[in-house]
Amino acid sequence: MPKMKSNSGAKKRFKVTATGRLKRQKAYHSHILTKKAQKRKRNLRQSTMTSSADEARMKRLIST
């Protein structure tokens, strides 16, 4: 049986931290920025951690 392929889209979107958590970028910062407040756009630039509920699924996509 051939090897399982990892998900290329997930590889590009998530980084594994030293403690094993997954880091991701926030959504809604790519277009239609004129109607969004400056504070909101500034906060969207920050990276954040993946939800613990989704973490196992995302790790499986990256590692297989």
C-alpha positions as CSV (number, residue, x, y, z in Angstrom):
1,M,0.0,0.0,0.0
2,P,1.4,3.4,-0.9
3,K,2.3,6.1,1.7
4,M,-0.3,8.6,2.8
5,K,0.2,12.1,1.5
6,S,0.2,15.1,3.8
7,N,-2.2,17.9,2.9
8,S,-0.3,20.6,1.0
9,G,-2.7,23.3,1.9
10,A,-2.5,22.5,5.6
11,K,1.3,22.4,5.4
12,K,1.4,26.0,4.1
13,R,-1.1,27.3,6.7
14,F,0.1,25.8,10.0
15,K,3.4,25.8,11.8
16,V,4.1,23.5,14.7
17,T,5.6,25.3,17.8
18,A,8.3,23.9,20.0
19,T,5.7,22.7,22.5
20,G,3.7,20.9,19.8
21,R,0.8,23.3,19.4
22,L,-0.2,24.6,16.0
23,K,0.2,28.3,15.1
24,R,-2.1,29.9,12.4
25,Q,-2.9,33.3,10.9
26,K,-6.2,34.9,11.4
27,A,-8.8,35.1,8.6
28,Y,-10.6,38.2,7.1
29,H,-7.5,40.2,6.4
30,S,-7.1,39.7,2.7
31,H,-9.6,42.0,1.0
32,I,-12.5,44.5,1.7
33,L,-10.4,46.3,4.3
34,T,-11.9,49.7,3.9
35,K,-14.9,49.1,6.0
36,K,-12.9,47.4,8.8
37,A,-11.7,49.4,11.7
38,Q,-7.9,50.1,12.1
39,K,-7.9,48.3,15.4
40,R,-9.5,45.2,13.9
41,K,-7.1,45.1,11.0
42,R,-4.1,45.5,13.4
43,N,-5.4,42.6,15.6
44,L,-5.9,40.4,12.5
45,R,-2.1,40.7,11.7
46,Q,-1.3,38.7,14.9
47,S,-0.9,35.0,14.7
48,T,-2.8,32.7,17.1
49,M,-3.0,29.1,18.2
50,T,-5.3,26.6,16.7
51,S,-8.3,25.6,18.8
52,S,-7.6,22.5,21.0
53,A,-10.8,20.9,19.5
54,D,-9.3,21.1,16.0
55,E,-5.7,20.5,16.8
56,A,-5.7,16.7,16.4
57,R,-7.3,16.8,13.0
58,M,-4.9,19.5,11.8
59,K,-1.8,17.6,13.0
60,R,-3.0,14.5,11.1
61,L,-3.3,16.5,7.9
62,I,0.2,17.8,8.3
63,S,2.0,14.7,9.4
64,T,0.6,11.9,7.2
